[in-house]
Amino acid sequence: MPASDIAVPDREAAAADNARLPLRTWLRLLTCTNRIEAIIRARLRAEFDTTLARFDVLAALDAAGADLSMGALSARLMVTSGNVTGLIDAMERDGLVRRMRHPQDRRSTLIGMTAEGRALFARMAPAHARWIEAAMAGLSRQEARQLWEVLGHLKRSALRLGASE
């Protein structure tokens, strides 16, 4: 059997059955996220010759409905401004985004989508939504709603933990 055909256990499988439930739950959530993200990355590359990071930048700008400062964009992407700078440089070279001076803060730069960036995102967003829906097709509408609610509780718990540090 070729090495590529051997099932590689994921982090969830590596947790012993007697491991604490919160740890096992976290590993299952991480496994699901990583597997779905890998599918999305591969499909974005194959169908649009782009990366998930570029999709995320365009999605954040689209959701904002306005140009964003580097700081605001970084916050929406949950990464540091340094992590976004090189990505924005490349996307600007490719004509997907543009940089402008912030009219009220000369130290700040605003990032906005170009017409080409908007057109690319308009093509990618419906495909991305279909891929996510397909990944979650094994859940009933009620299960998806329950998962949404439970993950909301988890998010609030994590936010409280972060605020207490």
N, C-alpha and C positions, 0 to 999 in steps of 0.2 A: 504494500500500500504506500503510495507516495506520501511524503511528509505533509504536503498541502491538504491531504484528505483526512489527516488525523485531527480529531476535534480537540481544540485547545480550550481548557476550562477557563471561564472568565472569573473575575474577582468574587462574584457571588458564589460560584461553585467552590472556590477556595476556602470560604468561611465554613467552619465546622457546623454541623447540625446543632450542636449545643452552644454555639456562639450566641451572644446576646441579640435579642430581636432587633433593637435599634441599629446595630451594626449590620446585620443581615439585610434589613430593610434598605439602609443606605447603599449597600453594595448592589442590591437589586435595582434600585433607582439609577445608580451610576452605570450599571450594565445596560439598562434600557436606553439611557441617554447616549452612551457611547455607540451602541449599535445603530440607533436611528441616525445619529450624527454622521457616522461613517457612510451610511446609505446616501444621505443628503449631500455630503461632500463629493462622493463619487458621481452622483447624478448631475450636480452643478458643473463638475469638470467635464463630464461626457456631453451634456446637452447644451451648455452655455459657455464652455471653456473659461470658467471662472472659479473662484474659491468661495468657501463659506464665509470667510472674513470679509470679502468684498460684498457678498450678498448682505451680510449683517450691517455693514456701513450704509449701503443704499436703503435697507429696510429701516434703519434708525432715522435717516434723513427723511424718508417718506412718512414715517409715523409722526415725526415732529411737525411736518407741514411747513417748515421754515428752515433757514440756514441755522447751523449750530456752531458754537465755539468748539474748539478742540477739547476743552474741559468737559463741556456738556456732552459731546459725542462720546468721549472716553467713558464718562459716567454711564451713559445709556448702554454702552457695549460692555461695561464692567471690566475695563482694562485701564492701564495707565496711559497718559497722553503719549509717553515715549513709545508704547507699543503701537499706537495708531499712526504716528508720524510717518514712518516708512511706507505704510499701507496707503496713506493719503497721497504721499509723493507719487507712488506708482499709479494710483487711480487718477491723479491729476494728469500725469503724462499720457495716460490712455484716454483722456477726455471724458471721464465719468463724473468727476467732481471738479469744483473750482474753489480756490482760496480767495478770500476778500478781507480787507482790513475791517475790523469791527468799528462801526461809526462812533460808538460811545467810549470805546476802550482801545487806544492805539497799541497797547501791548498784546491785544488778543486778535486772533484770526478767526473768521467765520468760514465754515465749510458748507457748500451747497452742491446739489446735484446739477449737472448739465442736462441739456435736452437728451443727449446720448445716454447718460446715466439713468434718466427717468424712463427712457424707452426700454433699456435693458431690464430695469427692475420691473416694468410693466409686463414684460414677457416672462420673467423668472417667477414672480410672486404667485401666479396661479398654479404653475407647475410645483413649486415648493409646497403650497397648500395641499395639492393632490397627494404628494409624497407623504406628508405628515398624516393625512387622512388614511392613506393606505397602511401606514405603519400602525395606526391605532384602530384599524378595521376589526380587530379581534375583540374590541370592547363594545358592549351595547351602549346605547345613548345614556342609559341610567348609570352604567359603570363609569363612563367618561365623566359624567356630571359628579359622581361620587369622588372620583380621582381628583378632579378639579378642586373640590371642596377640601379634601384631605391635604392636598398639596398646598392649598392656601393656609391651612393650619401650620403645616411644616414651615412655610415661608415666614409666617409671623413669628414662630418659635426661633428660627434662625436669625431674624432681624432683632429680636429681643436679646439674643445671645451676643450678637455683634454690638448692640448698643451698650451692653453691660461691661464691655472691655475698655 
